[in-house]
C-alpha cells in the first residue's frame, strides 16, 4: 500500500513543490487549499496523476479527509507581509484554529504531522545567527504580530499535542526560500527585485540596505523538510541556508544577473522588520544529515528564467495597497 500524505497549502509556492516531491517518492498525495493566496496553476500539472487528489477547503473551519492518512504537512498560511496585512484575521486563524484542527485530524488518523513554522518566530533577533534555543524578540501587537504570533502559537500547541497526547509531531522553522512558483508581486524582497528588473524600474530598498537575509533554494528546502518528517526529532529545527547577504548587496547581485539599467532608491524601513536573519543549522546537519547544496547564483538563474516565462501581464499586476501602511512614515 502506498503511504498517504495530506499537504495543506498545496496550491502555494512551497506546498506545490512538496506535492511534486511526495509524488516522486511514490506517495498518494491529498492536496488541500482554500486558494486565498494559492493558485491552481501551481498544481494543474498534477491533475492527471491517479495518486493526486485535491480538496478546496479552509482548514480553519473544519477538516475531513476520508480514509487513512500516514502523514500531514501543514503549510496553509499566508507568508508575505502583503498577504497578512490584507488578511490578518485569517492569518491568525489558520495558525491557531487551522493548526488545532489538523492536530486533531492527525490524532484521529494516528498520523505524523509536520507543521511549517518560520524564522519570524525569532522576530528582530538579539542573537545572531539564530539557533533553535533562542526564544525570539517579537512585538505581539505590531503589524507583523499577526503572522509571528500565529506561528509561535502554532509551535506551542503542536508541542502540547506531542507531550499530552503522545502525537508524532515535527516542527520546521523555515528561513527565506525562493524558486519557481513564487508570486512575482507578493512583497518579498527577491520577487520584488526581479519584478522591478524585468519592468525596468528602479529597485526599492527599505532602510539603508544593511539588513541581511539568507536565501535557500526551494529544492534544498524540500529535501530538508522531507528528511525532518521522516526523522525521530519532535522539537523545532531550522531549515534554511546560512549564506547571509545584505539587502543592498543582494540588489546589486540581481542587477548584475538581469543586466537591468536601473538604480537603487531607499525608503523607510517597515515596522519591526528584522535587521538580521541567518539560520544556525547545526541541528539539521547532525540530526538530518542535511545542508543546502544549491549555490545562490545557480538558484537565481533558474528563478529568473521562471519569471521570464510568465505572461507579460503578470509583470504589471499590482497587489493590494495595505503594504503601504506597513512602512514607517
C-alpha positions, -999 to +999 in steps of 0.1 A: +000+000+000+012+035-009+018+058+020-007+087+021+001+123+029-021+153+033-005+186+023-023+218+032-015+250+013-009+227-016-015+253-043+011+277-028+047+281-035+061+256-010+031+233-009+031+227-046+068+217-045+061+194-017+033+177-037+058+172-065+084+156-041+060+132-024+045+120-057+081+114-069+087+094-038+057+072-045+032+086-021-005+091-025-009+128-021-040+147-009-037+184-016-058+209+003-060+247-002-087+274+001-069+294-026-069+326-007-032+331-017-026+298-036-030+293-073-043+262-090-018+269-118+009+256-094-006+221-093-025+217-126+003+196-139-006+171-112-042+166-121-036+136-145-019+116-117-040+089-102-020+094-070-031+130-065-064+144-053-073+180-043-098+195-018-108+231-019-111+236+019-104+262+046-086+243+074-095+270+099-132+259+097-132+221+095-110+194+081-123+160+069-103+135+048-118+101+042-096+071+045-063+065+062-035+091+065+001+084+073+014+119+073+002+155+074+023+185+061+007+217+074+017+246+051-016+265+049-008+301+058-002+335+042+035+341+042+043+375+029+036+409+045+013+419+017-009+389+024-010+390+062-016+428+062-046+422+039-060+392+058-047+395+094-076+376+110-074+347+086-036+346+092-042+343+129-070+317+125-050+294+102-021+294+127-044+287+156-077+271+147-063+256+115-034+240+133-057+228+161-080+211+135-051+194+118-035+182+150-069+167+159-071+150+125-035+137+130-046+123+164-077+107+149-058+092+120-027+082+140-007+102+115+026+120+119+023+158+114+049+183+103+040+220+108+056+248+089+069+274+113+091+302+103+122+322+112+098+350+120+093+334+155+127+349+162+114+384+154+140+411+152+167+390+168+191+399+195+211+367+189+229+361+156+228+337+139+196+323+153+197+289+170+166+269+179+170+275+216+167+313+211+132+324+222+130+354+200+123+392+202+088+397+188+063+426+191+030+408+195+009+439+187+029+453+157+018+448+121+039+416+118+025+402+151-005+385+133+020+363+115+047+360+141+024+352+170+003+328+149+034+308+142+046+309+178+012+297+190+013+270+163+046+257+178+032+258+213+000+238+205+020+214+184+043+206+213+013+204+237-002+177+215+031+159+214+036+160+252+000+155+263-013+131+236+019+115+225+013+127+189+042+123+165+050+159+156+077+177+137+083+215+135+103+232+107+114+267+112+117+278+076+140+307+066+138+328+034+132+305+005+130+312-033+125+295-066+099+289-093+062+295-084+068+324-061+043+352-068+060+380-086+044+408-067+039+394-032+061+419-015+090+397-006+124+410-015+135+385-041+105+386-064+102+423-058+137+429-072+133+406-101+099+421-110+114+456-109+143+445-131+120+429-157+099+461-158+129+484-160+120+501-127+144+514-100+150+489-072+133+497-039+154+490-008+138+496+026+161+511+052+197+516+044+201+481+029+224+469+057+198+444+070+206+409+060+187+378+047+198+342+039+182+327+009+176+289+004+166+274-029+133+256-028+147+221-038+172+223-009+144+233+015+121+205+004+149+180+009+153+192+044+116+191+051+113+155+038+142+144+060+127+161+090+093+145+085+109+110+084+132+117+114+126+110+150+131+145+163+100+163+176+114+198+185+119+227+161+146+225+135+159+254+114+158+247+077+175+274+057+207+285+040+233+302+063+248+321+034+240+356+046+239+387+024+229+423+029+198+436+011+219+463-007+244+437-019+216+414-029+200+442-050+234+446-068+235+409-074+201+409-091+210+440-111+242+421-124+222+389-131+195+406-150+216+433-167+190+459-156+198+495-163+184+508-131+194+524-098+186+517-061+162+540-043+158+539-005+126+541+016+118+539+053+122+506+069+089+487+077+078+484+113+096+456+132+115+445+101+143+421+112+177+436+109+195+402+107+184+368+095+207+338+094+199+303+105+222+283+127+218+248+111+238+226+134+208+205+143+198+200+107+233+188+100+236+164+129+200+151+131+191+151+094+225+150+077+212+180+057+226+212+045+219+233+014+237+222-018+225+247-045+245+279-048+226+311-049+239+321-083+226+288-097+192+291-080+187+327-091+193+319-127+166+292-126+142+315-107+148+344-132+141+320-161+108+311-145+097+347-140+107+355-176+084+326-188+053+342-172+026+360-190+038+396-195+006+409-180+017+393-147+047+417-146+023+447-141-002+431-119-005+451-087-011+436-053-032+454-028-021+486-012-022+477+025+016+472+023+020+510+023+005+511+059+034+487+070+060+513+061+070+539+088+060+574+080 
